[in-house]
Amino acid sequence: MFHLLRVTMDTDSPLLQPAPRTVRPRTRQYRRLPVVAISHDHTLSEDGEIGSVGTLIDTLHAAPPTLYVKVAAADFVAELDKYYAEWDADHWQWRASIHERAIVRPDGLKVAARVSTAIHYFGFKGGNYHKIIDPVTMYGHKLDTIWPGDQSAIERLLAWGITLRDFCHKNGLDIRPTIGSISSQFLTDRRFYPRKRRKVPAAINERARENLPGNHYVLTVQPSSKREFTAHYLDQHRAHHYHARTAALPDSNYLYAYGRFTDLEECDLGIPVEGFYGLYCLDLELPARYRRSHWITKTERQFVYSNELPHLEDLGYRVTGIRAAWGSRKQDTGLSKYAQWAGKQLDHYGDKPWIKPLLLATYGTLATRPTTAEAVFRMARRGEPVDLFTGGRVMSGKRVTAPKKLEPGIANVIHRGMIEAATRSESIGLAQWLTAQGHRILSIYADAVIVEHDDDLPLPSLLPPWRSKTTLNHLQFISQQAFVSGEMTKLPGVTSELRKYHLPLAREHGTLPVLS
């Protein structure tokens, strides 16, 4: 028996009730805080006043709400905690959370996590609360990477803090200590989603999460430190923004699931419906005269996003049946509006390294998992005593945990999957086209293709989103996903010992490699 589960917000039918959870656009406006940078024992405010950390500590209780900017921010708040927990124990308060950044192997397996403490605010109950941001906690990179320049560290910290503060204030965002917590606010921005919308059911999100495309790597030559290539590095310019803008994504207000979406046991002999956007579970047939596509590993119970189907059909695949589908016949417009706006922001700020990951992280938050919300406070009426390690110090507080796991309303994993699927399909398609033109493809990434340089066969003109980013000289492949060259070096999944060996070799060719 086949089932139909329809969820919609625009119906009066008693059988099709509106969802109990909706995502509402934000209306709150946030204060524009003055910025003070801290480096070593010095402070620098945006009006040019220079001071000392000792003076800041002595006068903090009387200072107006301020945005502080510092590397190792949690360590600094731990230093304040040690002082104020004795000096004003009844009023001194802070809120922190454990921020975990996954370390993922190229095959998608999480092998470790980099854990840091993010400070949401600190100050005095009944008085003023302050915020503090840290480029390392926020981006996972040093200040030199996020805000390079010849100025002193404290001047660059101040410049970054002011720019980020002004960007958030201009766009009605609450400035927070992680880029995910900032960028997720775009998904409730009235400019992109002016009306409330249905939250995607957790079951649909989980099904899509199990079938995210993930990282994609193809290497057509044997990795060897004894063989070098000269090659063109072609990449999709602003790949995620491009595909979020151009892909036909399903509207969450009109989502439905069709077929045996719980057990996937039976197969309907139908074919995909024109104008349906979302995720399919299909049975496929591939004629023997066609070569199998890079990303299809089986023909039964194959999960395929609707925007991949035209490419598969061009390769000779035929759909023999549909087991289930999750999606909509109406298109979402909000994410496309966001992608267009994000492109204009990148143009305005010149693709600076502080804003690129901030705008890109919005797509990452679409796949946020259900979590048990928790925060650590210095003082709380309830909670479990816990010690937070900040690097060089320890902060003791109470961990307050929500009673059950909840999935954020902004989660829409089908959207994330379709953007990744479009990016992957685009790269595979370009590689196939260039191969037909006589070019030799050395490697395919999710958003890039490496083509061997041939003086007798110049590259054809490329259409958006493609561009020829650079020529790689002395290119050596280390593994399916890692390589070194004089112009660029990518070392995902490479041990620290191999990094120490390969990086000096790359530098020998005269150009400091770009790490990724």
C-alpha positions as CSV (number, residue, x, y, z in Angstrom):
1,M,0.0,0.0,0.0
2,F,1.2,3.5,-0.8
3,H,0.7,6.4,1.4
4,L,0.4,10.1,0.9
5,L,1.5,12.5,3.7
6,R,0.7,16.1,2.9
7,V,1.6,19.0,5.1
8,T,0.4,22.5,4.1
9,M,-0.3,25.8,5.8
10,D,-2.9,26.9,3.3
11,T,-5.9,24.6,3.8
12,D,-9.2,24.6,5.6
13,S,-9.5,20.8,5.5
14,P,-9.8,19.2,8.9
15,L,-7.6,16.4,7.6
16,L,-4.9,18.7,6.6
17,Q,-4.2,20.8,9.6
18,P,-1.5,23.5,9.8
19,A,1.8,22.5,11.4
20,P,2.1,23.1,15.1
21,R,5.5,24.7,14.6
22,T,6.2,27.6,12.4
23,V,9.1,29.8,11.6
24,R,8.4,33.5,12.1
25,P,10.4,36.4,10.7
26,R,12.4,38.4,13.2
27,T,11.3,41.8,14.2
28,R,13.8,42.6,17.0
29,Q,16.4,45.4,16.6
30,Y,19.7,45.3,18.5
31,R,21.8,48.0,20.1
32,R,24.9,49.3,18.4
33,L,27.5,48.7,21.0
34,P,30.8,50.6,21.2
35,V,33.9,48.5,20.4
36,V,37.0,48.0,22.5
37,A,39.9,45.8,21.3
38,I,42.2,44.0,23.8
39,S,45.6,42.7,23.1
40,H,48.1,41.6,25.7
41,D,47.8,44.3,28.5
42,H,46.5,47.1,26.3
43,T,43.0,48.2,25.2
44,L,42.0,50.4,22.3
45,S,38.6,51.9,21.8
46,E,37.1,53.0,18.5
47,D,37.4,56.7,19.5
48,G,41.2,56.2,19.7
49,E,41.5,56.0,23.5
50,I,44.4,53.8,24.7
51,G,44.2,52.1,28.1
52,S,45.3,49.1,30.1
53,V,43.6,45.8,31.0
54,G,44.1,46.7,34.7
55,T,42.1,49.9,34.3
56,L,39.4,48.0,32.3
57,I,39.0,45.5,35.1
58,D,38.8,48.2,37.8
59,T,36.1,50.2,35.9
60,L,34.1,47.4,34.2
61,H,31.2,47.5,36.7
62,A,30.6,51.2,35.6
63,A,31.2,50.8,31.9
64,P,28.3,51.0,29.5
65,P,27.4,47.8,27.5
66,T,30.4,47.2,25.2
67,L,31.5,44.8,22.5
68,Y,35.0,43.6,23.4
69,V,37.2,42.0,20.8
70,K,40.1,39.7,21.8
71,V,42.0,36.6,20.8
72,A,41.5,34.0,23.5
73,A,38.4,35.8,24.7
74,A,37.3,32.9,27.0
75,D,40.6,33.0,28.8
76,F,40.1,36.8,29.4
77,V,36.6,36.3,30.8
78,A,38.0,33.5,33.1
79,E,40.5,36.1,34.4
80,L,37.7,38.5,35.1
81,D,35.7,35.7,36.7
82,K,38.5,35.0,39.1
83,Y,38.5,38.6,40.2
84,Y,34.8,39.5,40.3
85,A,33.6,36.1,41.7
86,E,35.3,37.4,44.9
87,W,34.8,41.1,44.6
88,D,31.1,41.0,43.7
89,A,29.9,37.4,43.9
90,D,26.2,38.3,44.2
91,H,26.1,40.2,40.9
92,W,28.9,38.9,38.7
93,Q,27.3,36.8,35.9
94,W,28.3,35.3,32.6
95,R,26.8,32.9,30.0
96,A,28.9,30.5,27.9
97,S,28.5,27.5,25.7
98,I,30.7,24.8,24.4
99,H,31.4,25.3,20.7
100,E,32.3,22.2,18.8
101,R,33.8,22.2,15.3
102,A,33.9,18.8,13.7
103,I,37.0,17.4,12.1
104,V,35.7,15.3,9.2
105,R,37.6,12.9,7.0
106,P,37.2,13.3,3.2
107,D,34.8,10.4,3.2
108,G,32.5,12.3,5.6
109,L,33.3,10.4,8.8
110,K,33.7,12.6,11.8
111,V,37.0,11.6,13.5
112,A,37.4,14.3,16.1
113,A,36.2,17.7,17.2
114,R,37.9,20.9,18.1
115,V,36.2,22.2,21.2
116,S,36.3,25.8,22.4
117,T,34.3,27.9,24.9
118,A,32.2,30.7,23.4
119,I,31.2,33.6,25.7
120,H,27.7,35.0,25.0
121,Y,27.8,37.8,27.5
122,F,29.3,38.8,30.9
123,G,28.7,41.6,33.4
124,F,26.6,42.3,36.4
125,K,23.0,41.3,37.3
126,G,20.9,44.4,37.6
127,G,23.6,46.4,35.8
128,N,25.4,46.2,32.4
129,Y,26.1,43.2,30.3
130,H,28.9,43.1,27.7
131,K,29.7,41.0,24.7
132,I,33.0,39.6,23.5
133,I,34.0,38.1,20.2
134,D,37.1,36.1,19.3
135,P,38.2,35.5,15.6
136,V,39.7,32.1,16.5
137,T,36.5,30.9,18.2
138,M,34.3,32.4,15.5
139,Y,36.2,31.3,12.3
140,G,38.7,28.6,13.5
141,H,41.5,30.7,12.0
142,K,44.1,33.1,13.3
143,L,43.6,36.9,13.1
144,D,46.2,37.1,10.4
145,T,43.9,35.0,8.1
146,I,40.7,36.7,9.0
147,W,42.0,40.3,8.9
148,P,45.5,40.4,7.4
149,G,47.5,43.6,7.2
150,D,50.6,45.5,8.4
151,Q,48.9,47.2,11.4
152,S,49.4,46.0,14.9
153,A,47.2,43.2,16.2
154,I,45.1,45.5,18.4
155,E,44.4,47.8,15.5
156,R,43.3,44.9,13.3
157,L,41.2,43.5,16.1
158,L,39.5,46.9,16.4
159,A,38.9,47.2,12.7
160,W,37.4,43.7,12.4
161,G,35.2,44.3,15.4
162,I,33.9,47.6,14.1
163,T,33.2,46.2,10.7
164,L,31.4,43.2,12.0
165,R,29.5,45.3,14.5
166,D,28.4,47.7,11.7
167,F,27.5,44.9,9.4
168,C,25.3,43.2,12.0
169,H,23.7,46.5,13.0
170,K,22.9,47.5,9.4
171,N,21.2,44.1,8.8
172,G,19.3,43.9,12.1
173,L,21.4,41.0,13.4
174,D,22.3,40.2,17.0
175,I,26.1,39.9,17.1
176,R,27.0,36.5,18.6
177,P,30.2,34.6,19.3
178,T,30.0,32.1,16.4
179,I,29.4,32.5,12.7
180,G,26.6,29.9,12.7
181,S,24.6,31.7,15.3
182,I,24.9,34.9,13.3
183,S,24.3,33.5,9.9
184,S,21.3,31.4,11.0
185,Q,19.4,34.7,11.6
186,F,19.3,35.3,7.8
187,L,16.8,32.4,7.6
188,T,14.3,34.4,9.6
189,D,15.1,37.8,7.9
190,R,12.0,39.6,6.6
191,R,13.8,40.6,3.4
192,F,13.9,37.0,2.4
193,Y,11.0,35.4,4.3
194,P,8.5,38.1,5.0
195,R,5.8,35.8,6.2
196,K,5.7,32.9,8.7
197,R,6.3,29.5,7.1
198,R,6.0,25.9,8.1
199,K,8.8,24.2,9.9
200,V,10.0,21.2,7.9
201,P,9.0,18.0,9.8
202,A,11.9,16.3,11.6
203,A,11.3,13.0,9.8
204,I,11.7,14.6,6.4
205,N,14.9,16.4,7.5
206,E,16.3,13.2,8.9
207,R,15.7,11.3,5.7
208,A,17.4,14.1,3.7
209,R,20.2,14.3,6.2
210,E,21.0,10.6,5.7
211,N,21.4,11.3,2.0
212,L,23.3,14.5,1.8
213,P,25.8,14.4,-1.1
214,G,28.8,15.3,1.1
215,N,32.3,15.7,-0.2
216,H,33.0,14.4,-3.7
217,Y,36.4,13.5,-5.0
218,V,37.6,11.7,-8.1
219,L,41.3,11.3,-9.0
220,T,42.1,9.8,-12.4
221,V,45.9,9.4,-11.8
222,Q,47.9,7.5,-9.2
223,P,49.1,9.7,-6.3
224,S,52.9,10.0,-6.4
225,S,55.5,12.4,-5.1
226,K,57.7,11.4,-8.2
227,R,55.3,12.7,-10.8
228,E,54.5,16.4,-11.5
229,F,51.8,18.0,-13.6
230,T,51.0,21.4,-15.0
231,A,47.3,21.9,-14.8
232,H,44.4,24.4,-14.9
233,Y,42.4,24.8,-11.7
234,L,38.8,25.5,-12.6
235,D,36.4,26.3,-9.9
236,Q,32.8,27.3,-9.5
237,H,32.8,31.0,-8.4
238,R,30.7,31.3,-5.2
239,A,29.3,27.9,-5.9
240,H,26.8,27.6,-3.1
241,H,25.4,31.1,-3.6
242,Y,25.1,30.4,-7.4
243,H,23.1,27.2,-6.9
244,A,21.0,28.5,-4.1
245,R,20.0,31.3,-6.5
246,T,19.4,29.1,-9.5
247,A,18.1,25.8,-8.2
248,A,14.4,25.1,-7.9
249,L,13.9,24.4,-4.2
250,P,10.7,23.1,-2.6
251,D,8.5,25.4,-0.6
252,S,8.2,24.2,3.0
253,N,4.6,25.4,3.2
254,Y,3.5,22.8,0.6
255,L,5.7,19.8,1.5
256,Y,4.4,16.3,1.1
257,A,5.8,12.8,1.1
258,Y,4.6,10.2,-1.4
259,G,4.9,6.4,-1.6
260,R,6.4,4.0,0.9
261,F,8.3,6.7,2.6
262,T,8.6,4.7,5.9
263,D,10.0,1.4,4.7
264,L,10.7,1.9,1.0
265,E,9.7,-1.7,0.3
266,E,7.5,-1.4,-2.8
267,C,8.1,0.4,-6.0
268,D,5.5,2.3,-8.0
269,L,5.9,2.0,-11.8
270,G,5.4,5.7,-12.2
271,I,8.0,8.3,-13.4
272,P,9.1,11.5,-11.7
273,V,6.5,14.3,-12.0
274,E,7.4,17.4,-13.9
275,G,7.5,20.4,-11.6
276,F,8.2,18.4,-8.5
277,Y,11.1,19.7,-6.4
278,G,12.8,17.6,-3.7
279,L,14.2,14.2,-2.9
280,Y,13.3,10.9,-4.6
281,C,14.0,7.3,-3.8
282,L,14.2,5.6,-7.2
283,D,14.9,2.4,-9.0
284,L,17.1,3.1,-12.1
285,E,18.1,1.3,-15.2
286,L,21.3,2.0,-17.1
287,P,21.7,0.6,-20.7
288,A,24.9,-1.4,-21.1
289,R,26.2,1.0,-23.8
290,Y,26.4,3.9,-21.3
291,R,29.1,4.4,-18.8
292,R,28.0,4.7,-15.2
293,S,28.0,8.1,-13.7
294,H,30.6,9.0,-11.0
295,W,28.1,9.4,-8.2
296,I,25.6,6.6,-8.8
297,T,26.8,3.4,-7.1
298,K,23.6,1.3,-7.3
299,T,20.4,1.2,-9.3
300,E,17.9,0.1,-6.6
301,R,16.7,2.4,-3.8
302,Q,18.9,5.2,-5.1
303,F,18.3,8.6,-3.5
304,V,18.4,11.3,-6.1
305,Y,17.5,15.0,-5.8
306,S,15.2,16.4,-8.4
307,N,17.8,18.8,-9.8
308,E,20.1,15.8,-10.5
309,L,17.6,13.9,-12.7
310,P,18.2,15.8,-16.0
311,H,22.0,15.1,-15.7
312,L,21.3,11.4,-15.1
313,E,18.9,11.2,-18.0
314,D,21.5,12.7,-20.2
315,L,23.9,9.9,-19.2
316,G,21.4,7.3,-20.2
317,Y,19.7,6.4,-16.9
318,R,16.0,5.6,-17.0
319,V,13.7,5.7,-14.0
320,T,11.9,2.4,-13.6
321,G,10.0,3.2,-10.5
322,I,9.5,5.5,-7.6
323,R,9.6,4.1,-4.1
324,A,9.1,7.4,-2.3
325,A,9.5,11.2,-2.7
326,W,9.7,14.2,-0.3
327,G,9.1,17.6,-1.7
328,S,6.8,20.1,-3.2
329,R,5.4,21.4,-6.5
330,K,5.8,25.0,-5.3
331,Q,9.1,26.7,-5.3
332,D,10.8,28.4,-2.3
333,T,11.9,32.0,-3.2
334,G,13.5,33.1,0.1
335,L,16.9,31.3,-0.3
336,S,17.2,32.6,-3.8
337,K,16.7,36.1,-2.6
338,Y,19.3,35.6,0.1
339,A,21.8,34.2,-2.4
340,Q,21.4,37.3,-4.6
341,W,21.8,39.6,-1.7
342,A,24.9,37.7,-0.4
343,G,26.5,38.1,-3.8
344,K,26.1,41.8,-3.6
345,Q,27.5,41.9,-0.1
346,L,30.6,40.0,-1.3
347,D,31.0,42.5,-4.1
348,H,30.7,45.4,-1.7
349,Y,33.2,44.0,0.7
350,G,35.5,42.6,-1.9
351,D,35.3,39.0,-0.9
352,K,37.1,39.7,2.4
353,P,37.9,36.6,4.4
354,W,35.8,37.8,7.4
355,I,32.6,37.9,5.5
356,K,32.8,34.9,3.1
357,P,32.4,32.2,5.7
358,L,29.8,34.3,7.5
359,L,27.5,34.3,4.5
360,L,28.4,30.8,3.4
361,A,27.5,29.4,6.9
362,T,23.8,30.1,6.3
363,Y,23.6,27.1,4.0
364,G,25.4,24.9,6.6
365,T,22.8,25.8,9.3
366,L,20.1,24.4,7.0
367,A,21.3,20.9,8.1
368,T,21.4,21.7,11.8
369,R,20.7,18.5,13.8
370,P,18.2,18.2,16.7
371,T,20.0,19.1,19.9
372,T,19.3,19.5,23.5
373,A,19.7,23.2,24.1
374,E,22.1,24.0,26.9
375,A,24.1,26.9,28.3
376,V,26.5,27.4,31.2
377,F,25.9,30.3,33.6
378,R,28.0,31.4,36.5
379,M,24.8,31.6,38.6
380,A,21.6,29.7,38.0
381,R,18.7,28.5,40.1
382,R,19.1,25.0,38.8
383,G,21.6,23.1,36.7
384,E,24.5,20.8,37.0
385,P,27.9,22.1,38.3
386,V,30.5,22.1,35.5
387,D,34.0,23.3,34.8
388,L,34.7,25.1,31.5
389,F,38.2,24.9,30.2
390,T,39.1,28.0,28.3
391,G,42.7,27.2,27.3
392,G,44.8,28.4,30.1
393,R,42.1,28.7,32.8
394,V,39.0,27.2,34.2
395,M,35.5,28.7,34.8
396,S,33.1,27.1,37.2
397,G,29.4,27.4,36.6
398,K,26.1,25.6,36.2
399,R,25.0,23.9,33.1
400,V,21.3,24.4,32.3
401,T,19.8,21.9,29.9
402,A,16.5,21.8,28.1
403,P,14.2,18.9,28.9
404,K,14.3,17.4,25.4
405,K,15.9,17.6,22.0
406,L,14.5,20.1,19.5
407,E,15.3,20.7,15.9
408,P,15.7,24.4,15.0
409,G,12.9,25.8,13.0
410,I,15.3,27.0,10.3
411,A,16.4,23.4,9.5
412,N,15.6,22.5,5.9
413,V,18.0,19.7,4.9
414,I,16.4,19.1,1.5
415,H,17.5,22.7,0.6
416,R,21.0,21.9,1.8
417,G,21.1,18.6,-0.1
418,M,19.9,20.1,-3.4
419,I,22.5,22.9,-3.3
420,E,25.3,20.3,-2.7
421,A,23.8,18.0,-5.4
422,A,23.7,20.9,-7.9
423,T,27.3,21.8,-7.1
424,R,28.5,18.1,-7.5
425,S,26.5,17.6,-10.7
426,E,28.0,20.8,-12.2
427,S,31.5,19.6,-11.6
428,I,31.0,16.2,-13.0
429,G,29.2,17.6,-16.0
430,L,32.0,20.0,-16.8
431,A,34.6,17.2,-16.5
432,Q,32.5,15.0,-18.8
433,W,32.2,17.8,-21.4
434,L,35.9,18.7,-21.3
435,T,36.8,15.0,-21.7
436,A,34.6,14.9,-24.8
437,Q,36.6,17.9,-26.1
438,G,39.8,15.9,-25.7
439,H,41.1,17.3,-22.4
440,R,42.5,15.1,-19.7
441,I,40.8,15.4,-16.3
442,L,43.2,14.8,-13.4
443,S,40.8,15.4,-10.5
444,I,37.3,16.4,-9.7
445,Y,36.2,18.1,-6.5
446,A,32.7,19.0,-5.4
447,D,33.2,22.6,-6.8
448,A,36.3,22.3,-8.9
449,V,38.0,20.4,-11.7
450,I,41.7,20.1,-12.3
451,V,42.6,19.7,-16.1
452,E,46.0,18.9,-17.4
453,H,47.6,21.8,-19.3
454,D,48.1,21.1,-23.0
455,D,49.8,23.7,-25.2
456,D,48.1,22.3,-28.3
457,L,44.6,22.2,-26.8
458,P,43.6,25.5,-25.1
459,L,40.6,25.6,-22.7
460,P,37.3,26.5,-24.3
461,S,35.3,29.5,-23.0
462,L,33.7,28.7,-19.7
463,L,30.1,29.7,-18.7
464,P,29.1,30.8,-15.2
465,P,29.7,29.7,-12.5
466,W,32.9,28.4,-13.9
467,R,36.2,30.3,-14.0
468,S,39.9,29.5,-14.5
469,K,41.2,30.4,-11.1
470,T,44.9,29.6,-11.6
471,T,47.5,27.4,-13.3
472,L,49.1,24.8,-11.0
473,N,52.8,24.3,-11.6
474,H,54.7,21.3,-10.1
475,L,51.4,19.7,-9.1
476,Q,51.8,16.5,-7.1
477,F,48.8,14.5,-5.9
478,I,49.2,13.0,-2.4
479,S,45.8,11.3,-2.2
480,Q,42.4,11.4,-3.9
481,Q,41.6,14.7,-2.3
482,A,45.0,16.2,-1.4
483,F,47.7,17.9,-3.6
484,V,50.6,20.3,-3.4
485,S,51.7,22.8,-6.0
486,G,53.6,26.1,-6.2
487,E,50.3,28.1,-6.4
488,M,47.9,26.2,-4.2
489,T,47.9,23.4,-1.7
490,K,45.0,21.4,-0.4
491,L,45.7,18.9,2.4
492,P,42.4,17.6,3.8
493,G,42.8,14.3,5.6
494,V,46.6,14.6,5.6
495,T,48.5,13.9,8.9
496,S,50.6,16.6,10.5
497,E,53.7,14.5,9.7
498,L,53.0,14.5,6.0
499,R,52.1,18.2,6.1
500,K,55.6,18.9,7.5
501,Y,57.1,17.0,4.6
502,H,55.0,18.4,1.7
503,L,54.7,22.1,2.6
504,P,58.4,22.8,2.3
505,L,58.4,21.1,-1.1
506,A,55.6,23.4,-2.3
507,R,57.4,26.4,-1.0
508,E,60.5,25.4,-2.9
509,H,58.8,26.5,-6.1
510,G,58.7,30.1,-5.0
511,T,55.1,30.7,-4.2
512,L,53.7,30.4,-0.7
513,P,50.8,27.9,-1.2
514,V,47.2,28.7,-0.3
515,L,46.1,26.2,2.3
516,S,42.6,24.8,2.2
